[in-house]
Amino acid sequence: MVLRRVVVTGLGALTPIGNNIEDYWNGLINGVSGAAPITYFDASKFKTQFACELKNFNAEDFLDRKEARKMDRYAQYAMVSSDEAVLDAGFNFEKLDKDRVGVIWGSGIGGLETFQIEMLNFAAGDGTPKFNPFFIPKMISDIAGGHISIKYGFRGPNFTTVSACASSTNAIIDAFNYIRLGHADAMITGGSEAAVTIAGMGGFNAMHALSTRNDDPKTASRPMDKDRDGFILGEGAGALVLEEYEHAVARGAKIYCEIGGGGMSADAYHITAPHPEGLGAKNVMLNCLRDAGLQATDVDGVNMHGTSTPLGDMAESKAILHVFGEHAYTMNLNSTKSMTGHLLGAAGAIETISSILSLKHGIVPPTINHFTDDENIDSKLNFTFNKAQKREMNVVMSNTFGFGGHNACVLVKKLEI
């Protein structure tokens, strides 16, 4: 069968360095760090006392107060970012066939704060079960996509992908496939996460995954730096409107780029550590190139998973050299997690958006906080350290890897008519 072409016609972002697309992009190209001391709870006894929280965000500025109270923060973030993306897409709802528009969302954890609150309240009581009637529908990981479809009346395919930190990239790939296979004309996709909580910080601290650089949070996320000591937990959401090319053209839509392909793989190695030689990362990029029908030499840049963990950055760098060979030295590599922190299940969405904006503006956001080269990482690779670089970008790949060995990669390219 002939696969249909898929383009991006709408974007929305809610991040620690900007609460909309414009502010997010300005934060990226100016190398802004979103890290700061935690304000959501008293973290003074935690090993890590900082995170990349949203700034100046009030859900009731965007959502009806009653409705907002029925949602966990992760669902609120999903609604705000998807609203921006849908508005950006400029649909004529009177002409839109809503049976052919769906929602595929990603979240690695879902309503963690809601679960935490209900359990702490129960533990503080006398054993009598007194639970909020919205406890379950606020907590479950699929409810964000449900809220989006209910608001707009989108009756097409609707589900949530859960693959830890690869969740929203898997969601984008699924949405891409549903459109190109003819099951939908447009999809709202992306992901959201709100794990900056007592349970989230405590859990990641217990497994020694987070940086503990409490004396200098803004420089704590140091992808590819010799002294990196773990990632910074972030929160927020990213949303994309994907649309079949002819459908978008027929309604005169603004088109950002084309989705070229998607790749998936598994490390099949360890529940949290990456394969030391980056085997799964290598396979996922090769699978993505194969799906897109492109050669390694066609790629101008890779938005790396680049979490700032000792093992992860090294394995991914090895994988890039395996896949791209000598061409790797001509590419721009970057890790925007150096600025946003790690948004877990939402990381793939905001990083795909960063890749799309790089195509549009011809600028590669930097990997900030680089101070010392790591002798285990090839210093000849261009990681776009510390300052954005201007470059004509035609093809960009975005990597995301999740606990459990889940790997996903999406490729975006400039539209060729």
C-alpha positions as CSV (number, residue, x, y, z in Angstrom):
1,M,0.0,0.0,0.0
2,V,1.0,3.6,-0.5
3,L,1.7,5.3,2.8
4,R,0.3,8.8,3.2
5,R,2.6,11.7,4.0
6,V,2.3,13.3,7.5
7,V,3.1,16.9,8.3
8,V,3.1,19.0,11.5
9,T,0.6,21.9,11.5
10,G,0.4,22.9,15.2
11,L,2.7,23.2,18.2
12,G,2.3,23.8,21.9
13,A,4.7,23.8,24.8
14,L,4.7,24.2,28.6
15,T,8.2,23.9,29.9
16,P,10.5,25.0,32.8
17,I,12.1,27.7,30.4
18,G,8.9,28.9,28.8
19,N,5.1,28.5,29.1
20,N,4.4,28.7,25.3
21,I,6.2,28.0,22.1
22,E,7.7,31.4,21.6
23,D,9.1,31.7,25.2
24,Y,10.3,28.1,25.1
25,W,12.3,28.7,21.9
26,N,13.7,32.0,23.2
27,G,14.8,30.1,26.3
28,L,16.4,27.4,24.2
29,I,18.5,29.6,21.9
30,N,19.6,31.8,24.8
31,G,20.8,28.9,26.9
32,V,18.5,29.5,29.8
33,S,18.6,27.0,32.7
34,G,15.2,26.1,34.2
35,A,16.8,24.6,37.4
36,A,16.0,26.2,40.8
37,P,15.3,25.2,44.4
38,I,12.0,23.2,44.8
39,T,9.0,25.3,45.8
40,Y,6.3,22.6,45.8
41,F,7.3,21.1,49.1
42,D,10.0,21.3,51.8
43,A,12.9,19.5,50.2
44,S,15.5,20.5,52.8
45,K,16.0,16.9,53.9
46,F,16.3,15.5,50.4
47,K,19.6,14.6,48.8
48,T,18.5,16.7,45.8
49,Q,16.7,20.0,46.7
50,F,16.2,21.5,43.2
51,A,14.3,20.7,40.0
52,C,13.1,22.2,36.8
53,E,9.6,23.4,37.8
54,L,7.3,25.5,35.7
55,K,7.6,29.2,36.4
56,N,4.6,31.6,37.0
57,F,2.1,28.9,36.0
58,N,-1.4,29.0,37.3
59,A,-3.8,26.4,35.8
60,E,-6.8,28.6,36.5
61,D,-5.4,31.2,34.1
62,F,-6.2,28.6,31.3
63,L,-8.8,26.2,32.7
64,D,-12.1,26.6,34.5
65,R,-11.4,26.3,38.2
66,K,-13.9,23.5,38.7
67,E,-12.5,21.5,35.9
68,A,-8.9,22.2,36.9
69,R,-9.6,20.7,40.4
70,K,-10.6,17.4,38.7
71,M,-7.2,17.1,37.0
72,D,-3.8,16.1,38.3
73,R,-1.1,18.6,37.3
74,Y,0.1,16.3,34.5
75,A,-3.4,16.5,32.9
76,Q,-3.6,20.2,33.4
77,Y,-0.3,20.6,31.5
78,A,-1.6,18.4,28.7
79,M,-4.7,20.5,28.3
80,V,-2.7,23.8,28.2
81,S,-0.1,22.6,25.7
82,S,-2.7,20.9,23.5
83,D,-4.9,24.0,23.5
84,E,-1.9,26.0,22.1
85,A,-1.2,23.4,19.5
86,V,-4.8,23.1,18.3
87,L,-5.2,26.9,18.1
88,D,-1.9,27.1,16.2
89,A,-3.2,24.5,13.7
90,G,-6.1,26.8,12.8
91,F,-8.8,24.2,12.3
92,N,-12.2,25.2,11.0
93,F,-14.3,23.1,13.4
94,E,-17.5,23.4,11.4
95,K,-15.8,21.7,8.4
96,L,-13.5,19.3,10.4
97,D,-14.6,15.6,10.4
98,K,-14.0,14.9,14.1
99,D,-14.4,11.2,13.6
100,R,-11.1,11.3,11.7
101,V,-9.2,13.3,14.4
102,G,-7.7,11.4,17.3
103,V,-5.5,11.8,20.4
104,I,-2.5,9.7,21.3
105,W,-0.7,11.0,24.4
106,G,2.3,9.9,26.3
107,S,3.1,9.9,30.1
108,G,5.6,7.8,31.9
109,I,4.0,8.1,35.3
110,G,0.7,10.0,35.1
111,G,-1.0,11.3,38.2
112,L,1.8,10.7,40.8
113,E,0.9,13.7,42.9
114,T,-2.7,12.7,43.1
115,F,-1.8,9.2,44.3
116,Q,0.7,10.7,46.8
117,I,-1.9,13.1,48.3
118,E,-4.6,10.4,48.7
119,M,-2.2,7.9,50.3
120,L,-0.8,10.5,52.7
121,N,-4.3,11.6,53.7
122,F,-5.3,8.0,54.3
123,A,-2.2,7.3,56.4
124,A,-2.8,10.3,58.5
125,G,-6.4,9.1,59.4
126,D,-7.8,6.4,61.6
127,G,-8.0,3.8,58.9
128,T,-11.4,4.8,57.6
129,P,-11.3,5.0,53.8
130,K,-12.1,8.5,52.8
131,F,-11.0,9.0,49.2
132,N,-11.7,11.8,46.8
133,P,-14.2,10.5,44.2
134,F,-12.0,11.9,41.5
135,F,-8.9,10.0,42.8
136,I,-8.9,7.3,40.1
137,P,-9.9,9.5,37.1
138,K,-7.3,12.1,38.2
139,M,-4.5,9.6,38.6
140,I,-4.7,7.2,35.6
141,S,-2.2,7.8,32.8
142,D,-4.7,7.8,30.0
143,I,-7.0,10.5,31.3
144,A,-5.1,13.4,29.7
145,G,-5.9,12.2,26.2
146,G,-9.5,11.6,27.4
147,H,-9.8,15.3,28.5
148,I,-8.4,16.5,25.2
149,S,-10.8,14.5,23.1
150,I,-13.8,15.5,25.3
151,K,-13.0,19.2,25.1
152,Y,-12.8,19.2,21.3
153,G,-15.1,16.3,20.4
154,F,-12.3,14.3,18.6
155,R,-13.7,10.8,18.2
156,G,-10.8,9.2,16.3
157,P,-8.2,6.8,17.8
158,N,-7.5,7.7,21.5
159,F,-5.0,6.1,23.8
160,T,-1.9,6.7,25.9
161,T,1.6,5.2,25.4
162,V,3.7,4.4,28.5
163,S,7.4,3.6,27.9
164,A,9.0,5.6,30.7
165,C,11.1,8.5,29.2
166,A,10.3,7.3,25.6
167,S,6.6,7.7,26.1
168,S,5.8,10.8,24.1
169,T,8.1,9.9,21.3
170,N,6.3,6.6,21.0
171,A,3.0,8.6,21.1
172,I,4.3,10.7,18.2
173,I,5.3,7.6,16.2
174,D,2.0,5.9,16.8
175,A,0.1,9.1,15.7
176,F,2.3,9.3,12.6
177,N,1.6,5.7,11.7
178,Y,-2.2,6.0,12.3
179,I,-2.3,8.8,9.8
180,R,-0.1,7.4,7.2
181,L,-1.9,4.1,7.3
182,G,-5.2,5.9,6.7
183,H,-6.9,5.5,10.1
184,A,-7.1,9.2,10.8
185,D,-6.6,12.6,9.0
186,A,-5.1,14.4,12.0
187,M,-3.9,13.5,15.5
188,I,-3.1,15.5,18.6
189,T,-0.1,14.0,20.2
190,G,2.7,14.6,22.6
191,G,3.1,14.1,26.3
192,S,3.0,15.5,29.8
193,E,4.6,14.8,33.2
194,A,4.4,16.3,36.7
195,A,6.7,14.1,38.9
196,V,8.3,16.9,40.9
197,T,6.7,15.6,44.1
198,I,7.8,14.0,47.4
199,A,7.5,10.6,45.9
200,G,9.1,11.5,42.6
201,M,12.2,13.2,44.1
202,G,12.5,10.6,46.8
203,G,12.3,7.7,44.4
204,F,14.8,9.0,41.9
205,N,17.1,10.0,44.7
206,A,16.9,6.5,46.2
207,M,18.3,5.0,42.9
208,H,21.0,7.7,42.7
209,A,19.7,9.0,39.4
210,L,19.6,12.7,40.2
211,S,22.3,15.3,40.4
212,T,23.0,16.4,44.0
213,R,24.7,19.7,43.1
214,N,22.5,21.7,45.5
215,D,25.0,24.5,45.7
216,D,24.7,25.4,42.0
217,P,21.4,24.1,40.5
218,K,21.6,26.1,37.3
219,T,24.8,24.3,36.2
220,A,23.8,20.9,37.5
221,S,22.6,19.4,34.3
222,R,25.9,18.8,32.4
223,P,25.4,16.4,29.5
224,M,28.7,15.0,28.1
225,D,30.7,16.9,30.8
226,K,33.3,14.9,32.7
227,D,31.8,16.0,36.1
228,R,28.1,15.2,35.3
229,D,26.5,13.5,38.3
230,G,22.9,12.7,37.2
231,F,19.9,14.3,35.7
232,I,17.6,17.1,37.0
233,L,13.9,16.2,37.2
234,G,11.7,18.5,35.1
235,E,8.0,18.9,34.4
236,G,5.7,20.2,31.7
237,A,4.2,19.2,28.4
238,G,4.6,19.3,24.6
239,A,1.9,19.0,22.0
240,L,1.9,18.5,18.3
241,V,-0.8,18.4,15.7
242,L,0.1,15.9,13.0
243,E,-1.9,15.9,9.8
244,E,-2.1,14.1,6.5
245,Y,-0.4,16.3,3.9
246,E,-3.2,16.6,1.4
247,H,-5.7,17.3,4.2
248,A,-3.5,20.1,5.4
249,V,-3.0,21.6,2.0
250,A,-6.7,21.4,1.2
251,R,-7.5,23.6,4.1
252,G,-4.6,26.0,3.6
253,A,-2.8,25.0,6.9
254,K,0.6,26.4,7.9
255,I,3.0,23.5,7.7
256,Y,6.1,23.4,9.9
257,C,7.8,20.2,8.5
258,E,7.2,16.7,7.5
259,I,7.5,13.6,9.8
260,G,10.0,11.5,7.9
261,G,10.0,8.3,10.0
262,G,10.2,6.7,13.4
263,G,12.2,4.0,15.0
264,M,11.9,1.8,18.0
265,S,14.1,-0.8,19.7
266,A,14.9,-2.4,23.1
267,D,18.2,-2.7,24.9
268,A,17.1,-6.1,26.4
269,Y,19.9,-5.5,28.9
270,H,19.0,-3.9,32.3
271,I,16.0,-2.3,34.0
272,T,17.7,1.1,34.4
273,A,21.2,1.1,32.8
274,P,21.8,1.5,29.1
275,H,23.6,-1.1,27.1
276,P,27.3,0.0,27.6
277,E,28.0,0.0,23.9
278,G,24.7,1.7,23.1
279,L,23.4,-1.3,21.2
280,G,19.7,-0.3,21.6
281,A,20.4,3.3,20.8
282,K,22.3,2.3,17.6
283,N,19.5,0.1,16.5
284,V,16.7,2.6,17.1
285,M,18.5,5.3,15.0
286,L,19.2,2.7,12.2
287,N,15.5,1.7,12.3
288,C,14.4,5.3,12.1
289,L,16.6,6.0,9.1
290,R,15.3,2.8,7.4
291,D,11.7,3.9,8.0
292,A,12.4,7.3,6.6
293,G,14.2,5.9,3.5
294,L,17.2,8.1,4.2
295,Q,21.0,7.6,4.5
296,A,23.0,8.5,7.6
297,T,24.7,11.3,5.6
298,D,21.3,13.0,5.0
299,V,21.0,13.9,8.7
300,D,22.2,17.3,9.9
301,G,21.7,16.9,13.6
302,V,20.5,14.8,16.5
303,N,18.7,16.1,19.6
304,M,20.3,13.5,22.0
305,H,18.6,11.8,24.9
306,G,21.6,13.3,26.8
307,T,20.4,13.2,30.3
308,S,23.7,14.0,32.1
309,T,24.1,10.6,33.6
310,P,27.6,9.0,33.6
311,L,26.6,5.9,31.6
312,G,23.9,7.2,29.4
313,D,25.7,10.0,27.7
314,M,28.7,7.8,26.9
315,A,26.6,5.0,25.5
316,E,24.6,7.3,23.3
317,S,27.8,9.0,22.0
318,K,29.2,5.6,21.0
319,A,25.9,4.7,19.3
320,I,26.0,7.9,17.2
321,L,29.5,7.1,16.0
322,H,28.4,3.6,15.1
323,V,25.5,4.9,13.1
324,F,27.0,7.9,11.4
325,G,30.7,7.1,11.2
326,E,32.8,10.0,9.9
327,H,29.6,12.0,9.0
328,A,29.0,12.3,12.8
329,Y,31.8,14.9,13.0
330,T,30.0,17.1,10.5
331,M,26.7,17.1,12.4
332,N,25.3,19.2,15.2
333,L,24.5,17.2,18.3
334,N,22.8,18.8,21.4
335,S,21.0,18.0,24.6
336,T,18.3,20.5,25.5
337,K,17.9,18.7,28.8
338,S,20.8,20.8,29.9
339,M,18.3,23.6,30.1
340,T,14.8,22.0,30.6
341,G,15.9,19.1,32.9
342,H,14.5,15.7,32.2
343,L,10.7,15.8,31.6
344,L,10.5,11.9,31.7
345,G,7.5,10.9,29.6
346,A,7.1,14.4,28.1
347,A,10.8,14.7,27.1
348,G,10.3,13.4,23.6
349,A,7.6,15.8,22.8
350,I,9.4,19.0,23.8
351,E,12.6,17.8,22.2
352,T,10.9,16.9,18.9
353,I,9.4,20.4,19.0
354,S,12.9,21.8,19.6
355,S,14.1,19.8,16.5
356,I,11.2,21.2,14.4
357,L,12.0,24.8,15.5
358,S,15.7,24.2,14.5
359,L,14.5,23.3,11.0
360,K,12.3,26.4,10.9
361,H,14.8,28.9,12.2
362,G,18.2,27.5,11.2
363,I,19.5,27.5,14.7
364,V,20.7,24.7,16.9
365,P,20.0,25.2,20.6
366,P,23.1,24.7,22.8
367,T,24.1,22.0,25.3
368,I,24.9,24.3,28.2
369,N,27.0,23.8,31.3
370,H,30.0,22.2,29.6
371,F,33.2,22.8,31.5
372,T,35.4,19.8,31.2
373,D,35.8,17.3,28.3
374,D,35.2,13.6,29.2
375,E,38.1,11.5,27.9
376,N,35.5,8.7,27.3
377,I,33.5,10.8,24.9
378,D,35.0,11.7,21.5
379,S,35.8,15.4,21.8
380,K,35.7,15.9,18.0
381,L,32.0,15.5,18.0
382,N,30.1,18.8,17.9
383,F,27.8,18.9,20.9
384,T,26.9,22.5,20.3
385,F,28.4,23.4,23.7
386,N,27.3,26.5,25.6
387,K,26.1,28.6,22.7
388,A,23.5,28.2,20.0
389,Q,24.9,27.8,16.5
390,K,23.3,29.0,13.2
391,R,23.1,26.2,10.6
392,E,20.8,25.3,7.7
393,M,18.9,22.2,9.1
394,N,17.1,19.9,6.7
395,V,16.8,16.7,8.6
396,V,17.0,16.3,12.4
397,M,16.5,13.2,14.6
398,S,15.4,13.2,18.2
399,N,16.3,10.3,20.6
400,T,14.5,9.2,23.8
401,F,15.4,6.2,25.9
402,G,13.4,4.9,28.9
403,F,14.0,2.7,31.9
404,G,13.3,-0.9,30.9
405,G,15.4,-0.4,27.8
406,H,12.7,1.3,25.7
407,N,14.2,3.3,22.8
408,A,12.3,5.6,20.4
409,C,13.6,8.0,17.7
410,V,11.7,10.3,15.4
411,L,13.0,12.0,12.3
412,V,11.7,15.4,11.1
413,K,12.6,17.0,7.8
414,K,11.8,20.1,5.8
415,L,8.8,19.8,3.6
416,E,9.5,18.8,0.0
417,I,6.5,19.6,-2.2
